Amino acid sequence: MPPILPAVDKTYAKGLMWFRRDLRVDDNAALYHALRACRQLLCVFVFDRAILDSLPREDRRVEFIRESLVELQAELHVLGGGLIVRHATAEEEIAALAHTLEVQAVFANRDDEPAALARDAKVLGALANAGISFHSYKDQAVFDRDELLTKTGRPYTVFTPYKRAWLAKVDAFYLKAYPVRSHADALVRPASDFDSPVPTLADIGFEKSNLSQLEIPTGSQGGAALFEDFFERIDRYHQTRDYPAVRGPSYLGVHLRFGTVSVRQLAGVAHQLSLQGDAGASTWLGELIWRDFFFQVLTHHPRVGEGKSFRPEYDRIQWHHGKHADMLFKAWCRGRTGYPLIDAAMAQINQSGYMHNRLRMVVASFLCKNLGLDWRRGERYFALQLNDFELASNNGNWQWASSSGCDAQPYFRIFNPVTQSERFDPEGKFIRRYLPQLENLSGTSIHAPWTTAPLELEAAGVRLGDNYPLPIIEHAEARARTLQRYAVVREAKGGGKGDA
């Protein structure tokens, strides 16, 4: 769909913009089209009880949304509009509100997660029964749904050819920003009984998290500040991205998740720099393309979002289960595996809701291929913990790690947690930050404390089995069991079998 349509007459006297995963004014596709189509436009956000009621009462993501809404509402006020905020079941509230406000159309940016599609289908039906139109637009991705298909008209299942097609198709047309502000005169303030401040966390049954202590910036201003910071070091991204103790990533994941930044803007900058030969920008652009890739996998194969392996034969694997498996999973969740890099990574996600991308791969491999536990258990835990949780990317990455997914790593590629630690945290800086009980160990000993001489352990104040656990599993033995476990789906073709 072209990002900018030719000028048309106003179609509707009054419309309603439904903000969801797009909490910004600038370069917002649905908002732009709504402003062009309506003589008057009201705006709404619903704290959807269908999603929120099952969450823990202290959730960083809910607080991030709430703080971002405060900024969004203030910005809409400056432009002459407002933001109605409700705490209700969205599939019921939107139709009811549209009827009460006497609008002729509702506008939203689309969300292709299965639950969101089911919700929108119900909203569409309810609005249609009331004679109200519903329009949705692409905003989460540069390309989505059927925009990139193979020459035979099928969705891509391998990333590299998808990336080639993405780069061949993308141009300034697809990356151009929607000029929202030039049409903002259609925004109107809601009537006084609808024009209330954004509710507090307590108003919707939540408590403050540690979001402010973590200094995670919220709203479009926070996203812009993070991107400005990243822009100064994007040229080194390809060199720094794998080292968790280095400020290498953009940290924009949560802003992409809730749309407080525009993916078109980010991809546009990265693409332009890439064309100029910037290796770091090119590598980072590849990460944005992976995100689009996982979106289209979920769109065309929604079963992956319902707990099914992309490769059905991988559902034949007999994962470790029972009380011992539960004990192993609990140790993994709590960062008590005895492998410092794994435990530090789990401490990071538990304390902050963030985990470095390299570590996401390592801990996922450890769960599936060292502990022999079902990848779905890890996927669900990350879905609960990650600030930037997106179903498509979370599922795609977990299935990649377990080798069950689209364009997955080979089943025999099993990350060695000690080797990974030595390679990507050579001085143990990341481990020391999250496991202070190991901070006095030497740079070599910190990667595998159980191999350290007793005198050194004593001098460092490390008591294995007491203030730091012994390894819950031996890597070489676990690797052998994994190869046996994956034998049921082993491909006939040969290949190397080694640790990464």
C-alpha positions as CSV (number, residue, x, y, z in Angstrom):
1,M,0.0,0.0,0.0
2,P,1.5,3.4,-0.9
3,P,2.4,5.4,2.1
4,I,1.0,8.7,0.8
5,L,-2.2,8.9,-1.1
6,P,-3.2,11.7,-3.4
7,A,-5.4,14.4,-1.9
8,V,-9.1,13.5,-1.5
9,D,-12.2,15.2,-0.1
10,K,-13.0,14.5,3.5
11,T,-15.0,11.3,3.6
12,Y,-16.3,11.4,7.1
13,A,-17.7,14.1,9.3
14,K,-16.3,12.5,12.4
15,G,-13.8,9.7,13.0
16,L,-12.1,7.9,15.8
17,M,-8.4,7.1,15.9
18,W,-7.7,4.0,18.0
19,F,-4.1,4.0,19.2
20,R,-2.6,0.6,20.1
21,R,1.0,-0.3,19.4
22,D,1.7,3.1,17.8
23,L,2.0,5.5,20.7
24,R,3.3,8.5,18.8
25,V,2.0,11.4,16.6
26,D,4.7,11.7,14.0
27,D,4.9,9.3,11.0
28,N,1.8,7.4,12.2
29,A,0.1,5.7,9.2
30,A,-3.4,5.3,10.6
31,L,-3.4,8.8,12.2
32,Y,-2.4,10.4,8.9
33,H,-5.1,8.6,7.0
34,A,-7.7,9.4,9.6
35,L,-6.8,13.1,9.6
36,R,-7.1,13.2,5.8
37,A,-10.4,11.4,5.8
38,C,-12.2,13.1,8.6
39,R,-13.4,16.7,9.2
40,Q,-13.2,16.0,12.9
41,L,-11.1,13.3,14.6
42,L,-11.1,12.1,18.1
43,C,-8.5,9.7,19.6
44,V,-8.7,6.9,22.1
45,F,-6.5,4.3,23.8
46,V,-7.9,1.3,25.7
47,F,-6.0,-0.4,28.5
48,D,-7.4,-3.7,27.3
49,R,-8.5,-5.9,30.2
50,A,-8.3,-9.0,27.9
51,I,-4.6,-8.5,28.0
52,L,-3.9,-6.8,31.3
53,D,-6.0,-8.9,33.7
54,S,-3.6,-11.9,33.4
55,L,-0.4,-9.9,34.0
56,P,1.3,-9.5,37.4
57,R,0.3,-6.3,39.1
58,E,3.8,-4.9,38.8
59,D,4.7,-4.9,35.1
60,R,7.2,-2.6,33.5
61,R,5.4,-2.7,30.2
62,V,2.2,-1.4,31.6
63,E,4.1,1.4,33.2
64,F,5.9,2.2,30.0
65,I,2.6,2.4,28.2
66,R,1.1,4.6,30.8
67,E,4.0,7.1,30.8
68,S,4.1,7.1,27.0
69,L,0.3,7.9,27.0
70,V,0.9,10.9,29.2
71,E,3.3,12.3,26.6
72,L,1.0,11.4,23.7
73,Q,-2.0,13.0,25.3
74,A,0.0,16.2,26.0
75,E,1.2,16.3,22.4
76,L,-2.3,15.8,21.1
77,H,-3.5,18.7,23.3
78,V,-0.9,21.0,21.8
79,L,-2.2,20.1,18.3
80,G,-5.8,20.9,19.4
81,G,-6.9,17.4,20.0
82,G,-7.0,15.0,23.0
83,L,-6.9,11.4,24.1
84,I,-9.7,9.4,25.6
85,V,-8.2,6.7,27.8
86,R,-10.4,3.7,28.9
87,H,-9.8,0.6,31.0
88,A,-12.1,-2.0,29.5
89,T,-12.3,-4.9,27.1
90,A,-11.3,-3.3,23.8
91,E,-13.4,-5.5,21.6
92,E,-16.5,-4.2,23.4
93,E,-15.4,-0.7,24.3
94,I,-14.4,0.5,20.9
95,A,-17.7,-0.2,19.3
96,A,-19.6,1.2,22.2
97,L,-17.5,4.4,22.3
98,A,-17.8,4.9,18.5
99,H,-21.6,4.7,18.8
100,T,-21.6,7.1,21.8
101,L,-19.4,9.6,20.0
102,E,-21.5,9.3,16.8
103,V,-18.4,8.7,14.6
104,Q,-18.7,7.2,11.1
105,A,-15.3,5.5,11.0
106,V,-12.7,4.0,13.2
107,F,-9.0,4.0,12.2
108,A,-6.2,1.8,13.6
109,N,-2.8,0.4,12.6
110,R,-3.0,-3.3,12.1
111,D,-1.7,-5.9,14.4
112,D,-1.2,-9.4,12.9
113,E,-0.8,-11.4,16.1
114,P,-3.6,-14.1,16.2
115,A,-5.3,-12.7,19.3
116,A,-5.2,-9.2,17.9
117,L,-6.7,-10.4,14.6
118,A,-9.5,-12.2,16.5
119,R,-10.2,-9.0,18.5
120,D,-10.3,-6.8,15.4
121,A,-12.6,-9.2,13.6
122,K,-15.1,-8.8,16.5
123,V,-14.7,-5.1,16.5
124,L,-15.2,-5.0,12.8
125,G,-18.4,-7.0,13.1
126,A,-19.8,-4.8,15.9
127,L,-18.9,-1.6,14.0
128,A,-20.5,-2.9,10.8
129,N,-23.7,-3.7,12.7
130,A,-23.8,-0.1,13.7
131,G,-23.0,1.2,10.2
132,I,-19.5,2.3,11.2
133,S,-16.5,1.7,8.9
134,F,-13.2,0.3,10.2
135,H,-9.9,1.0,8.4
136,S,-6.5,-0.5,9.3
137,Y,-3.0,0.3,8.0
138,K,0.5,-1.0,8.0
139,D,2.7,0.7,10.5
140,Q,4.7,-1.9,12.5
141,A,6.9,-3.1,9.6
142,V,8.4,-1.8,6.4
143,F,6.9,-4.7,4.5
144,D,4.3,-7.0,5.8
145,R,1.7,-9.6,4.8
146,D,2.0,-10.3,1.1
147,E,4.2,-7.5,0.1
148,L,7.3,-9.7,-0.3
149,L,6.7,-13.1,-1.8
150,T,8.9,-15.5,-3.8
151,K,8.6,-15.7,-7.6
152,T,6.1,-18.5,-7.2
153,G,4.0,-16.3,-5.0
154,R,4.8,-18.1,-1.7
155,P,6.0,-16.6,1.6
156,Y,9.7,-16.8,2.2
157,T,10.9,-19.4,4.7
158,V,14.6,-18.7,4.6
159,F,16.0,-15.3,5.8
160,T,18.8,-14.7,3.3
161,P,16.7,-14.6,0.1
162,Y,14.0,-12.7,2.1
163,K,16.6,-10.1,3.0
164,R,17.8,-9.9,-0.7
165,A,14.2,-9.3,-1.8
166,W,13.6,-6.7,1.0
167,L,16.7,-4.8,0.0
168,A,15.8,-5.0,-3.7
169,K,12.3,-3.6,-3.1
170,V,12.9,-0.9,-0.5
171,D,13.4,2.6,-1.6
172,A,12.5,6.2,-0.5
173,F,8.8,5.5,-1.4
174,Y,8.5,2.9,1.3
175,L,10.6,4.7,3.9
176,K,9.0,8.1,3.5
177,A,7.4,9.5,6.7
178,Y,3.6,10.3,6.9
179,P,3.3,14.1,7.3
180,V,0.8,14.0,10.1
181,R,1.2,17.5,11.4
182,S,0.2,19.1,8.2
183,H,-3.3,17.7,8.6
184,A,-3.6,18.1,12.4
185,D,-6.3,20.7,12.1
186,A,-8.9,17.9,12.0
187,L,-8.1,17.0,15.6
188,V,-10.7,18.0,18.2
189,R,-10.8,17.8,21.9
190,P,-13.3,15.4,23.3
191,A,-16.2,16.6,25.4
192,S,-15.4,17.3,29.0
193,D,-16.9,14.1,30.3
194,F,-14.4,12.2,28.1
195,D,-11.5,14.5,28.5
196,S,-9.7,13.2,31.6
197,P,-6.0,12.7,32.5
198,V,-4.4,9.4,31.8
199,P,-5.4,7.1,34.7
200,T,-2.7,6.3,37.2
201,L,-1.4,2.7,37.5
202,A,-3.4,2.4,40.7
203,D,-6.5,3.4,38.8
204,I,-6.1,0.3,36.5
205,G,-5.1,-2.0,39.3
206,F,-1.3,-2.0,38.8
207,E,1.7,-0.9,41.0
208,K,4.9,1.0,40.1
209,S,7.7,-1.2,38.8
210,N,11.4,-0.4,38.8
211,L,11.1,1.3,35.4
212,S,12.2,4.7,36.6
213,Q,15.2,3.3,38.5
214,L,16.3,1.5,35.3
215,E,16.2,4.9,33.6
216,I,14.3,3.5,30.6
217,P,13.1,6.5,28.7
218,T,9.4,6.4,27.6
219,G,7.3,8.0,24.9
220,S,8.4,9.3,21.5
221,Q,10.8,11.7,23.2
222,G,12.5,8.8,25.0
223,G,12.7,6.9,21.7
224,A,14.2,9.8,19.9
225,A,16.8,10.3,22.6
226,L,17.8,6.7,22.4
227,F,18.1,6.8,18.7
228,E,20.2,9.9,18.7
229,D,22.5,8.2,21.2
230,F,22.7,5.1,19.0
231,F,23.3,7.2,15.8
232,E,26.6,8.4,17.3
233,R,27.9,4.8,17.5
234,I,25.9,2.9,14.8
235,D,29.0,2.7,12.6
236,R,30.6,0.4,15.2
237,Y,27.5,-1.8,15.7
238,H,28.9,-4.7,13.8
239,Q,31.9,-4.7,16.0
240,T,30.2,-4.2,19.4
241,R,26.8,-6.0,19.1
242,D,27.9,-9.3,20.5
243,Y,29.6,-8.1,23.7
244,P,27.1,-7.7,26.6
245,A,29.5,-5.6,28.7
246,V,29.8,-3.0,25.8
247,R,27.2,-0.3,24.9
248,G,26.6,-1.8,21.5
249,P,22.9,-2.3,20.9
250,S,20.4,0.5,20.2
251,Y,18.1,-0.5,23.2
252,L,15.1,0.6,21.0
253,G,13.3,-2.8,21.3
254,V,10.6,-1.6,23.7
255,H,10.1,1.5,21.6
256,L,9.6,-0.5,18.5
257,R,7.2,-2.8,20.4
258,F,4.9,0.0,21.5
259,G,5.4,2.2,18.4
260,T,7.0,5.2,20.2
261,V,9.4,5.2,17.3
262,S,8.7,4.7,13.6
263,V,10.3,1.7,12.0
264,R,10.3,3.6,8.7
265,Q,12.4,6.3,10.2
266,L,14.9,3.9,11.8
267,A,15.1,1.7,8.6
268,G,15.4,4.8,6.5
269,V,18.4,6.2,8.4
270,A,20.1,2.7,8.5
271,H,19.4,2.1,4.8
272,Q,20.9,5.4,3.7
273,L,24.0,4.9,5.8
274,S,24.3,1.3,4.5
275,L,24.3,2.6,0.9
276,Q,27.2,4.9,1.9
277,G,29.2,1.8,3.0
278,D,28.5,2.0,6.8
279,A,29.1,-1.6,7.9
280,G,27.5,-1.0,11.3
281,A,24.3,0.5,9.9
282,S,24.1,-2.4,7.4
283,T,24.3,-4.9,10.2
284,W,21.7,-3.1,12.2
285,L,19.4,-2.8,9.2
286,G,19.6,-6.6,9.0
287,E,18.2,-6.8,12.5
288,L,15.2,-4.7,11.4
289,I,14.7,-7.0,8.4
290,W,14.8,-10.0,10.7
291,R,11.9,-8.4,12.5
292,D,9.9,-8.0,9.3
293,F,10.7,-11.6,8.4
294,F,9.4,-12.9,11.7
295,F,6.2,-10.8,11.3
296,Q,5.5,-12.4,7.9
297,V,6.2,-15.9,9.2
298,L,3.6,-15.4,11.9
299,T,1.2,-14.0,9.4
300,H,1.4,-16.9,6.9
301,H,1.9,-19.6,9.5
302,P,-0.2,-18.5,12.6
303,R,0.2,-22.0,14.1
304,V,3.7,-21.0,15.3
305,G,2.0,-18.5,17.6
306,E,-0.1,-21.3,19.0
307,G,2.7,-23.5,20.3
308,K,3.4,-25.5,17.1
309,S,6.8,-25.9,15.6
310,F,7.3,-24.4,12.2
311,R,8.7,-27.7,11.2
312,P,6.1,-30.2,12.3
313,E,8.6,-33.0,12.6
314,Y,10.2,-31.3,15.5
315,D,7.1,-31.8,17.6
316,R,8.1,-35.4,17.8
317,I,11.0,-34.6,20.1
318,Q,10.6,-36.0,23.6
319,W,11.6,-33.2,25.9
320,H,12.8,-33.8,29.4
321,H,9.8,-33.6,31.7
322,G,8.8,-34.4,35.3
323,K,9.9,-33.1,38.7
324,H,13.6,-33.1,37.7
325,A,12.8,-31.1,34.6
326,D,10.8,-28.7,36.7
327,M,13.8,-28.3,39.0
328,L,16.1,-27.6,36.1
329,F,13.7,-25.0,34.7
330,K,13.4,-23.3,38.0
331,A,17.2,-23.1,38.3
332,W,17.4,-21.6,34.8
333,C,14.7,-19.0,35.5
334,R,16.4,-17.9,38.7
335,G,19.9,-17.9,37.3
336,R,21.1,-20.7,39.4
337,T,22.6,-23.1,36.8
338,G,26.2,-22.8,37.9
339,Y,27.2,-21.4,34.5
340,P,28.1,-17.7,35.2
341,L,27.2,-16.3,31.7
342,I,23.8,-18.1,31.8
343,D,23.1,-16.9,35.3
344,A,24.2,-13.4,34.7
345,A,22.0,-13.2,31.6
346,M,19.0,-14.5,33.6
347,A,19.7,-12.0,36.4
348,Q,19.7,-9.2,33.7
349,I,16.2,-10.1,32.4
350,N,14.8,-10.7,35.8
351,Q,16.0,-7.4,37.1
352,S,15.5,-5.2,34.1
353,G,13.2,-6.9,31.5
354,Y,16.0,-6.7,29.0
355,M,18.5,-9.2,27.8
356,H,21.4,-8.7,25.4
357,N,20.7,-10.3,22.0
358,R,23.8,-12.6,22.1
359,L,22.7,-13.8,25.5
360,R,19.2,-14.5,24.4
361,M,20.6,-17.0,21.9
362,V,23.0,-18.6,24.5
363,V,20.4,-19.0,27.3
364,A,17.8,-20.4,24.8
365,S,20.3,-22.9,23.5
366,F,21.2,-23.9,27.1
367,L,17.5,-24.5,28.0
368,C,16.8,-26.6,24.9
369,K,20.1,-28.3,24.2
370,N,21.8,-28.6,27.6
371,L,18.8,-29.0,29.8
372,G,16.7,-30.8,27.2
373,L,13.6,-28.7,28.1
374,D,10.9,-27.7,25.7
375,W,11.5,-24.4,24.0
376,R,7.9,-23.4,24.7
377,R,8.7,-23.1,28.4
378,G,11.4,-20.6,27.7
379,E,9.3,-18.7,25.2
380,R,6.5,-18.3,27.8
381,Y,9.0,-17.1,30.4
382,F,10.5,-14.5,28.1
383,A,7.0,-13.4,27.1
384,L,6.3,-12.6,30.7
385,Q,9.7,-10.9,31.4
386,L,10.7,-9.0,28.3
387,N,9.9,-5.3,28.1
388,D,10.1,-5.6,24.3
389,F,8.1,-8.8,24.0
390,E,6.7,-9.3,20.5
391,L,5.1,-12.6,19.7
392,A,6.6,-12.9,16.2
393,S,10.2,-12.2,17.2
394,N,10.1,-14.0,20.5
395,N,8.6,-17.1,18.9
396,G,10.9,-16.9,15.8
397,N,14.0,-16.6,17.9
398,W,13.1,-19.4,20.3
399,Q,12.3,-21.7,17.4
400,W,15.6,-20.7,15.7
401,A,17.5,-21.6,18.9
402,S,15.7,-25.0,19.2
403,S,16.2,-25.7,15.5
404,S,12.4,-26.2,15.0
405,G,11.8,-22.9,13.3
406,C,11.9,-21.1,10.0
407,D,15.5,-20.8,8.8
408,A,16.7,-22.3,12.2
409,Q,20.2,-23.0,13.3
410,P,21.2,-26.6,12.7
411,Y,20.2,-29.1,15.4
412,F,23.8,-30.0,16.0
413,R,24.9,-26.4,16.7
414,I,24.9,-26.3,20.5
415,F,26.3,-23.3,22.2
416,N,29.0,-24.1,24.8
417,P,28.2,-21.6,27.7
418,V,31.9,-21.5,28.8
419,T,33.2,-20.9,25.3
420,Q,30.6,-18.2,24.7
421,S,31.5,-16.6,28.0
422,E,35.2,-16.6,27.2
423,R,34.6,-15.2,23.7
424,F,32.1,-12.5,24.4
425,D,32.7,-11.5,28.0
426,P,36.5,-12.2,28.1
427,E,37.2,-10.1,31.2
428,G,34.0,-11.1,32.9
429,K,32.7,-7.5,33.2
430,F,29.2,-8.5,32.5
431,I,29.2,-11.4,34.8
432,R,30.7,-9.3,37.7
433,R,27.9,-6.8,37.2
434,Y,25.1,-9.3,37.7
435,L,26.9,-11.9,39.9
436,P,28.8,-9.8,42.5
437,Q,29.6,-12.9,44.5
438,L,32.0,-13.8,41.7
439,E,33.5,-10.4,41.3
440,N,36.9,-11.3,42.9
441,L,37.6,-14.3,40.6
442,S,40.2,-13.8,37.9
443,G,39.3,-13.3,34.3
444,T,39.9,-16.9,33.5
445,S,38.3,-18.5,36.5
446,I,35.1,-16.5,36.4
447,H,33.9,-18.4,33.3
448,A,34.0,-21.8,35.0
449,P,34.4,-21.4,38.8
450,W,34.1,-25.2,39.4
451,T,37.5,-25.7,37.6
452,T,39.2,-23.1,39.9
453,A,41.6,-24.2,42.6
454,P,40.1,-24.2,46.1
455,L,42.6,-21.7,47.4
456,E,41.6,-19.2,44.7
457,L,37.9,-19.8,45.4
458,E,38.5,-19.2,49.1
459,A,40.5,-16.0,48.5
460,A,37.7,-14.7,46.2
461,G,35.0,-15.6,48.8
462,V,33.3,-18.1,46.5
463,R,31.7,-21.1,48.1
464,L,30.5,-23.5,45.5
465,G,27.2,-25.0,46.5
466,D,26.6,-22.2,48.9
467,N,26.8,-18.6,47.6
468,Y,27.2,-19.8,44.1
469,P,25.8,-23.2,42.7
470,L,27.8,-26.0,41.2
471,P,26.8,-26.7,37.5
472,I,23.4,-28.4,37.4
473,I,24.5,-30.3,34.2
474,E,27.8,-31.2,32.5
475,H,27.9,-29.7,29.0
476,A,29.6,-32.6,27.1
477,E,27.2,-35.2,28.5
478,A,24.2,-32.9,27.8
479,R,25.3,-32.4,24.3
480,A,25.5,-36.1,23.6
481,R,22.0,-36.5,25.0
482,T,20.7,-33.7,22.8
483,L,22.1,-35.3,19.7
484,Q,20.2,-38.5,20.6
485,R,17.1,-36.5,21.4
486,Y,17.2,-34.8,18.0
487,A,17.8,-38.1,16.2
488,V,14.0,-38.4,15.5
489,V,14.2,-35.4,13.2
490,R,17.8,-35.6,12.0
491,E,18.1,-34.7,8.4
492,A,19.7,-37.3,6.1
493,K,22.3,-34.8,4.8
494,G,25.6,-34.6,6.6
495,G,27.2,-31.6,8.3
496,G,29.6,-30.6,10.9
497,K,28.8,-31.3,14.5
498,G,30.5,-29.0,16.9
499,D,30.1,-26.5,19.7
500,A,29.7,-22.8,19.0
